Amino acid sequence: MFTQPDRPSGRGQPVHASPVKNLAALRGFRVYQPATLKSQEALETLRGLELDVLVVVAYGLILPPAALQCPRQGCINIHASLLPRWRGAAPIQRAVLAGDSKTGVTIMRMEAGLDTGPMLATREIDIGADDTAKTLHDRLARIGAELIVETLRALRVGRVREVPQPSEGVTYAEKINKAEALIDWRQDAALISRRVRAFNPWPIAETRLNGAQLRIWEAQLLDSAVTEAGEPGAGISPGAVLAATQDGIDVACGRGVLRIRRLQLAGRKALFAREFIKGQRLDGARFAPV
């Protein structure tokens, strides 16, 4: 099994093994952790395994053409989108950000291009109104595990049909930048709501309250009947707190109102709004726009 080298993480930045390595150790698998697959040493290791097929998922390192050619039946990738939509590093987050109603898993044969190879199998699911990147990831992970097993069985008996990706509808899921998580309250509440969902569990959407960092873990887009106070021209600045109740903290946006349901001040634990408002005065408060 190949996984990335151990890296520093967490408070104090001690070096940690990846979850993949930990699980492999429990199952008794041999683990290889080259810094790159472009080195001659790594390629010789890969060739020496005499693989029939290599399954790649969220590896995070580029496989050079020489590595792709090592297994007898090539390399197969489990990709968390319905290709050719959302090729690239962050397909789950980008699908939520874009407001897509559907996504899925594609099993594809890898080639030199970025997620451009022919498709071996796909499975589609709906994106729910409350889905976050985490809940969607967990659902897709289960589906991907089932689908790769089915595909490998079909590949073994020669029943896989390779389908070229359509040339139309190609989009690219660029890597997430932490700066994208900063909320601009002048935006539409629907867009901000998607931002909160897309950046949970990382990097978490954030704003400022009295100059302090405030992370927003969960929010709800209020229906149109309740959003008039947040419409442009209503005399209310984006970011203004309209109400703070047991149900949540209602914040005016450039258009519409967002209800914050779970949030976290820097250095503290995340709280539901009903707990948060016990220790914070929000009368007349305004979350700072970026």
Backbone torsions as a table, in degrees:
resi	resn	phi	psi	omega
1	MET	NA	135.4	178.2
2	PHE	-106.9	136.4	173.6
3	THR	-148.5	167.0	-177.1
4	GLN	-70.8	159.1	178.9
5	PRO	-60.3	155.3	174.8
6	ASP	-58.3	141.4	-176.7
7	ARG	-134.2	155.3	175.6
8	PRO	-70.8	142.2	177.8
9	SER	-160.7	160.2	176.7
10	GLY	79.1	-175.9	-179.3
11	ARG	-61.6	128.4	-178.7
12	GLY	81.3	-7.3	176.4
13	GLN	55.1	45.2	172.2
14	PRO	-69.2	155.9	-179.3
15	VAL	-78.5	129.4	-179.0
16	HIS	-123.6	146.7	171.0
17	ALA	-78.7	154.5	178.8
18	SER	-74.7	157.6	175.4
19	PRO	-57.5	-32.7	178.6
20	VAL	-62.1	-44.7	-179.9
21	LYS	-65.2	-42.1	-179.5
22	ASN	-61.9	-43.4	-180.0
23	LEU	-67.1	-40.4	179.3
24	ALA	-61.1	-39.7	178.9
25	ALA	-63.7	-39.7	178.8
26	LEU	-64.5	-35.1	-178.0
27	ARG	-88.3	-3.1	177.5
28	GLY	81.3	19.5	178.7
29	PHE	-84.3	147.0	173.7
30	ARG	-77.4	137.7	-175.5
31	VAL	-116.3	133.2	174.6
32	TYR	-114.7	136.9	-176.1
33	GLN	-133.7	59.0	178.2
34	PRO	-68.6	146.1	177.4
35	ALA	-69.7	-24.1	177.6
36	THR	-153.4	152.6	175.3
37	LEU	-95.6	7.4	179.9
38	LYS	-87.4	-14.0	-177.7
39	SER	-75.8	152.6	179.5
40	GLN	-63.3	-36.5	179.9
41	GLU	-63.1	-44.9	180.0
42	ALA	-65.4	-40.3	179.8
43	LEU	-65.8	-39.3	178.3
44	GLU	-65.3	-37.9	176.5
45	THR	-62.3	-44.8	-179.1
46	LEU	-63.8	-43.6	179.3
47	ARG	-64.8	-37.1	-177.6
48	GLY	-65.5	-19.5	179.8
49	LEU	-77.0	-17.8	178.3
50	GLU	51.0	55.9	-175.7
51	LEU	-76.5	146.0	168.7
52	ASP	-77.2	-45.3	-178.7
53	VAL	-150.7	149.1	177.4
54	LEU	-117.9	122.6	179.0
55	VAL	-96.6	128.0	-176.6
56	VAL	-119.7	130.1	175.8
57	VAL	-145.6	122.6	175.9
58	ALA	48.2	42.7	-176.5
59	TYR	-73.0	-37.6	176.1
60	GLY	85.4	-1.0	176.0
61	LEU	-123.8	145.5	179.4
62	ILE	-74.6	133.2	174.7
63	LEU	-93.1	115.6	179.9
64	PRO	-70.0	162.6	179.8
65	PRO	-52.6	-37.4	-179.4
66	ALA	-63.3	-35.6	178.7
67	ALA	-72.8	-37.7	-180.0
68	LEU	-63.0	-26.4	-176.3
69	GLN	-89.3	-5.9	-176.0
70	CYS	-67.0	-51.1	-179.2
71	PRO	-68.9	147.4	-177.0
72	ARG	-61.3	-36.9	179.6
73	GLN	-109.9	21.1	173.1
74	GLY	82.4	-169.3	-178.6
75	CYS	-112.0	138.4	-178.2
76	ILE	-121.3	135.3	-176.9
77	ASN	-114.0	139.8	171.3
78	ILE	-97.4	111.6	-174.8
79	HIS	-114.7	133.4	-172.9
80	ALA	-89.2	57.3	171.0
81	SER	-162.1	172.5	175.2
82	LEU	-96.7	89.7	-176.8
83	LEU	-58.6	145.7	12.7
84	PRO	-89.0	9.1	176.4
85	ARG	-74.8	133.2	176.5
86	TRP	62.6	55.2	163.7
87	ARG	-69.3	147.6	174.4
88	GLY	116.9	-162.8	-163.4
89	ALA	-79.1	-30.4	-171.2
90	ALA	-131.6	60.0	-175.5
91	PRO	-66.4	-32.7	-177.5
92	ILE	-69.6	-50.4	-179.6
93	GLN	-61.8	-42.1	-177.7
94	ARG	-66.9	-34.2	177.7
95	ALA	-65.0	-42.2	178.3
96	VAL	-66.8	-45.4	179.5
97	LEU	-58.4	-38.8	-176.5
98	ALA	-78.0	-10.3	-178.5
99	GLY	78.2	24.4	178.1
100	ASP	-61.0	143.7	179.1
101	SER	-91.7	-17.8	-178.4
102	LYS	-138.2	154.3	170.9
103	THR	-151.6	-160.6	-180.0
104	GLY	167.6	-162.0	179.9
105	VAL	-123.6	137.1	173.5
106	THR	-120.7	128.2	169.7
107	ILE	-95.0	120.5	-174.5
108	MET	-131.3	151.7	172.8
109	ARG	-82.2	130.1	-175.4
110	MET	-80.8	143.8	173.2
111	GLU	-140.1	-174.5	-172.5
112	ALA	-64.3	-31.7	-179.4
113	GLY	-72.0	164.2	-179.0
114	LEU	-77.9	102.3	177.5
115	ASP	54.9	39.5	-175.9
116	THR	-103.9	-5.2	-171.9
117	GLY	-69.4	166.2	179.7
118	PRO	-65.2	149.7	-176.7
119	MET	-91.2	136.6	178.7
120	LEU	-102.8	-28.8	180.0
121	ALA	-164.5	151.1	175.8
122	THR	-141.5	155.0	173.1
123	ARG	-146.2	129.7	-173.2
124	GLU	-103.9	144.2	172.8
125	ILE	-137.6	160.5	175.0
126	ASP	-82.4	148.7	171.0
127	ILE	-97.6	116.4	-177.9
128	GLY	-75.1	160.1	-179.0
129	ALA	-63.1	-24.4	-179.1
130	ASP	-105.0	3.2	-178.8
131	ASP	-64.3	134.2	170.9
132	THR	-104.9	173.5	175.9
133	ALA	-58.8	-34.8	-179.3
134	LYS	-69.4	-49.3	-177.8
135	THR	-64.6	-37.2	179.2
136	LEU	-68.8	-42.3	177.1
137	HIS	-57.4	-45.8	-176.5
138	ASP	-64.7	-39.1	177.7
139	ARG	-67.5	-43.3	-179.1
140	LEU	-68.0	-33.1	178.6
141	ALA	-62.5	-42.8	178.8
142	ARG	-64.6	-42.9	-179.5
143	ILE	-65.7	-42.1	180.0
144	GLY	-61.9	-39.3	178.9
145	ALA	-63.7	-42.6	178.7
146	GLU	-66.1	-43.4	-173.9
147	LEU	-70.3	-35.7	-179.8
148	ILE	-68.9	-35.6	177.3
149	VAL	-64.2	-45.1	178.2
150	GLU	-60.7	-41.8	-177.3
151	THR	-67.6	-42.1	179.6
152	LEU	-64.4	-37.8	177.2
153	ARG	-64.6	-42.0	178.7
154	ALA	-67.5	-37.1	179.4
155	LEU	-64.0	-38.0	-178.2
156	ARG	-62.6	-33.5	-178.0
157	VAL	-104.1	10.8	174.9
158	GLY	73.8	29.5	-178.1
159	ARG	-107.9	15.4	178.3
160	VAL	-88.9	133.3	176.1
161	ARG	-110.5	121.0	-179.7
162	GLU	-85.3	128.5	-179.0
163	VAL	-117.3	120.6	177.9
164	PRO	-61.4	145.4	177.0
165	GLN	-69.3	143.4	175.7
166	PRO	-61.1	148.4	178.2
167	SER	-80.9	-15.7	179.1
168	GLU	-99.2	152.5	176.3
169	GLY	83.7	16.9	-179.8
170	VAL	-76.0	128.6	172.6
171	THR	-134.4	158.4	-176.5
172	TYR	-118.5	130.1	-179.1
173	ALA	-97.0	89.4	-178.5
174	GLU	-65.6	153.4	178.2
175	LYS	-57.5	142.0	-178.5
176	ILE	-72.3	133.1	175.4
177	ASN	-105.3	134.8	-177.4
178	LYS	-57.0	-29.9	-179.8
179	ALA	-63.3	-23.7	179.3
180	GLU	-67.5	-19.3	-176.8
181	ALA	-79.7	-10.3	179.3
182	LEU	-72.8	125.0	-174.9
183	ILE	-82.9	131.1	171.1
184	ASP	-105.4	104.7	-173.8
185	TRP	-68.9	-7.1	175.7
186	ARG	-76.2	-12.1	179.5
187	GLN	-78.0	168.4	177.0
188	ASP	-64.1	140.1	-179.4
189	ALA	-59.2	-33.6	179.8
190	ALA	-64.5	-39.8	178.8
191	LEU	-68.1	-41.6	178.8
192	ILE	-64.3	-39.1	177.8
193	SER	-60.0	-43.7	178.3
194	ARG	-65.4	-34.5	179.0
195	ARG	-64.2	-43.1	178.1
196	VAL	-60.4	-44.1	-177.9
197	ARG	-70.8	-38.4	-176.9
198	ALA	-69.8	-29.8	-175.6
199	PHE	-101.8	19.7	172.1
200	ASN	-108.9	113.7	26.6
201	PRO	-102.9	1.4	179.2
202	TRP	-152.3	138.4	3.1
203	PRO	-90.5	3.4	-178.9
204	ILE	77.6	121.8	178.5
205	ALA	-60.1	142.4	-178.0
206	GLU	-143.4	157.9	177.4
207	THR	-141.9	-164.2	178.1
208	ARG	-130.5	139.5	174.7
209	LEU	-128.8	114.5	-176.2
210	ASN	54.3	37.5	177.7
211	GLY	84.2	-7.8	-177.8
212	ALA	-98.0	147.6	177.6
213	GLN	-63.7	135.6	177.5
214	LEU	-132.7	116.7	-178.9
215	ARG	-96.8	137.9	-177.2
216	ILE	-111.9	113.5	-176.4
217	TRP	-90.7	-31.9	-174.5
218	GLU	-148.3	133.7	180.0
219	ALA	-145.8	162.7	-177.3
220	GLN	-132.5	131.0	175.6
221	LEU	-79.1	120.1	179.9
222	LEU	-76.5	149.7	-178.1
223	ASP	-70.3	166.1	-171.8
224	SER	-61.1	-25.3	-178.6
225	ALA	-68.7	-18.3	-175.2
226	VAL	-109.6	-0.4	-169.4
227	THR	-99.1	3.6	-174.7
228	GLU	-61.4	-32.6	-179.6
229	ALA	-64.5	-23.1	-178.2
230	GLY	-96.1	5.9	-180.0
231	GLU	-76.9	148.5	176.5
232	PRO	-55.8	141.5	178.3
233	GLY	89.4	-1.0	-178.8
234	ALA	-84.2	0.1	179.3
235	GLY	79.4	15.6	-179.2
236	ILE	-118.5	128.8	-177.7
237	SER	-76.8	140.7	173.9
238	PRO	-56.6	136.3	-177.3
239	GLY	97.7	-11.4	-179.0
240	ALA	-70.9	137.4	176.5
241	VAL	-79.4	118.8	-178.4
242	LEU	-89.3	-32.6	-179.7
243	ALA	-162.0	149.0	176.4
244	ALA	-135.2	104.8	-175.4
245	THR	-130.3	-178.5	177.0
246	GLN	-60.5	-26.0	-178.0
247	ASP	-79.9	-24.7	-178.7
248	GLY	153.4	179.2	-179.9
249	ILE	-108.4	114.5	-176.8
250	ASP	-89.0	125.9	-175.0
251	VAL	-123.2	132.4	178.4
252	ALA	-73.1	136.8	177.4
253	CYS	-115.5	179.1	177.2
254	GLY	-57.1	-34.4	172.1
255	ARG	-146.8	121.6	178.7
256	GLY	91.3	-179.2	-176.8
257	VAL	-129.9	138.0	177.1
258	LEU	-112.2	132.1	176.8
259	ARG	-100.3	117.1	179.3
260	ILE	-85.8	127.5	-175.0
261	ARG	-109.4	-29.0	177.6
262	ARG	-145.0	133.3	-172.3
263	LEU	-150.9	169.7	-171.1
264	GLN	-151.5	121.5	171.7
265	LEU	-78.6	152.5	-178.9
266	ALA	-56.3	132.3	177.6
267	GLY	80.8	1.4	179.9
268	ARG	-120.2	170.5	178.2
269	LYS	-83.9	157.0	177.9
270	ALA	-68.6	138.0	-177.8
271	LEU	-128.6	149.3	168.5
272	PHE	-72.1	153.9	-173.6
273	ALA	-55.4	-38.6	-177.9
274	ARG	-62.0	-29.3	176.7
275	GLU	-84.6	-38.3	-177.5
276	PHE	-61.2	-42.5	-174.5
277	ILE	-71.9	-12.4	176.8
278	LYS	-68.5	-27.8	-177.0
279	GLY	-112.2	7.6	-177.4
280	GLN	-134.2	134.4	173.5
281	ARG	-89.5	118.4	-176.7
282	LEU	-114.3	4.5	177.5
283	ASP	-62.5	121.1	179.3
284	GLY	74.2	8.2	-177.5
285	ALA	-75.6	157.1	177.7
286	ARG	-142.3	125.7	174.9
287	PHE	-74.8	132.7	-174.1
288	ALA	-72.8	130.4	173.6
289	PRO	-73.5	162.2	178.7
290	VAL	-69.2	NA	NA
